Amino acid sequence: MKLNFFYAALFFICFNIGCKSPEAKELKETESISTELPSWAKDAVIYEVNVRQYTEEGTFDAFSNHLQRISDMGVDILWFMPIHPISETKRKGGLGSYYAVSDYTAVNPEYGDMASFDRMVEKIHSLGMHIIIDWVPNHTGWDHPWIKANPSWYTQDSAGNVIDPIDESTGKSWGWTDVADLNYSNQDMRKAMIDDMLFWLKEKQVDGFRQDVAHGVPDDFWHQVRDSVFSIGRPIYMLAEAEMEDHRNSSSFHASYAWELHHVLNGVAKGEKNVKDITAWFEKDRKTFDKGHGMLFTSNHDENTWSGTVFDRMGDAHKILAAFTFAFDGVPLIYSGQEEPLKKRLKFFEKDNINFKNFEYQDFYTKLCNLKSDNEALWNGSFGGEPEMLFHSEEVLVFKRVKNKNTVYGIFNLSDRASSYTLENQIDGKDLFSNETMTLKGNESLTLKPWEYFILTHNG
């Protein structure tokens, strides 16, 4: 009987300690992965870099001459549009789309060689900034070697021909004829894709990715990516070009595009939307996402080229809306040239230099970046304070954000007419742009000029 007890005890120990199932081991490893927001991103401002159009040369070396200026402006994360070689087959225009990648592990020779990229990354890090690169997982260019070597890695028609991406809602092509659609039912392709991402993280020391068309890729692939890239031994940052619940709630991404808010802001500028649409978006956003944060913006490469400059879309409201994206909840984005400011739509398939000259808005964005970093209440995600609405009508929005001993008040007239508001309690603080201390009394009618705004900071 003692012998039987011994074997029973041995079986129990083996089963519970030494003989765990692969599923249990995988779960334990996944749970140990840190997907927390990197500490260096807690107060981050993102700056999108369009290398092709940034300088006359359009190279990494030429762009590097701007790094000190961008760092001085207060930028923390540089997001580079795709740096990879561009497919020549079925190319659009003279230079092709940045998003028609022909090799995930190489750099576009028009920008320089890998050594020049390495030098640039080293300089970015030496200035205390971080770099994320644009990744294009939904499709490749037609020159990508995978097409010949592994055609099953691509979506095919009934005749076995590789096809460009299809809009599932219509069954028709999106019109992206310069790229070939990847087949995510193929696990070998998924592994190769992740391995190529790891190359940039491990060998080239990039700090994360902005994932293009992230909504066009299955959620479970992003779970695979999460379990791989967050295991490299250092913090990285993940941004999704999407607004999908699972992306953030599953901890696959730290941030996602605040597309819906962006369209609301465009509508506000045109008088088609108002503050109530902003507060409705905010309530919906809080019900949808329980992790991460949105990326707020007035422009990016797509908006600038295809929808128009901030002057085209937002007119006289472009500055107040830019200030709003810094003061409200989320990580703000500056697109290449907005500090100039950029008053033209940059061509997408051709060379079209930004032509930096005056840097008229440099001080404006520097003050906003410093506001973000200096005030804990405005930090990203759980590091910052939750917006609390103090007043909102159709025209005026007043909110505060508080974190520890730091308080920031945003007072915005989001209309093209003088508008009044009344606060329940008095607020006071130093205004960001005038640097004057202001006191706004409670229970009194106060009036703001068209598109007028104040951002007040209060410590203690």
Protein Blocks (a to p, Z undefined) as FASTA:
>chain_A
ZZmmmmmmmmmmmmmmmmccfklmmmmmmmmpccbdcfklmmcccddddfklmpmnopak
lmmmmmmmmmmnopabdcdddfbdcdfehpahjkopfklcfbfkbccfklocfklmmmmm
mmmmmnopacdddddfkbccfkbmklmmmmmlpccdfkopacddddfknopaehiambcc
ddfkbmklmmmmmmmmmmmmmmnopabdcdehkllpcfklmmmmmmmmmmnopacddddd
dddfklmmnomafbdcdfklmmmmmmmmnopacfklmmmmmmmmmmmpcghjddddfbdf
klmmmnopfklmnmmmlmmmmmmmmmmgcdddddehklmpccbdcdfkbccdfkiaklmm
mmmmmmmmmmmmmmmklmghjlmccdddfbdcfkbccddddehjbccdddddfbfbdcdd
ddfbdcddddfklopacdddehiacdddehiacddddeZZ
